[in-house]
Amino acid sequence: NWLIITKDLNDEEKKLLNDNNIKYIGNKLDNTNNCFEDSIEVIKHVSGVISTDTSLVHLSANLNIKTFVLLTTGAEWRWTKDEKTNWYPNSILIRQKEHGKWDYVIEELIKKLNYV
């Protein structure tokens, strides 16, 4: 089962999720002054998190949840040049091979998910 907690999806993205029976709850989370409180509670109860370099990967990695970080070729220094980082040892880093192209990243993600 897939669950999307990202905020501010557009109508086309919401339709794509709906067409594929993927639940979207991002619009229901963290709407109070306690930022990330709802997201943290959701993340604590999932098998893993897949995201680009957003706050969600920092939350999930700190909660010791298996985290797949999808990175651009010019990702920030903290993500190193390897598949691992000392800051988040339970995270798997998957980086673009070519600027702007996500095919390799998605193929690698699918391979890694099949072994989890």
HELIX and SHEET records of a PDB file:
HELIX    1   1 ASP A   11  ASP A   19  1                                   9    
HELIX    2   2 GLY A   26  LYS A   28  5                                   3    
HELIX    3   3 GLU A   37  ILE A   43  1                                   7    
HELIX    4   4 SER A   55  ASN A   62  1                                   8    
HELIX    5   5 TRP A   77  TRP A   79  5                                   3    
HELIX    6   6 ASP A  103  ASN A  114  1                                  12    
SHEET    1   A 2 LEU A   3  ILE A   4  0                                        
SHEET    2   A 2 LYS A  23  TYR A  24  1                                        
SHEET    1   B 3 GLY A  48  THR A  52  0                                        
SHEET    2   B 3 LYS A  66  LEU A  71  1                                        
SHEET    3   B 3 SER A  91  ARG A  95  1                                        
END                                                                             
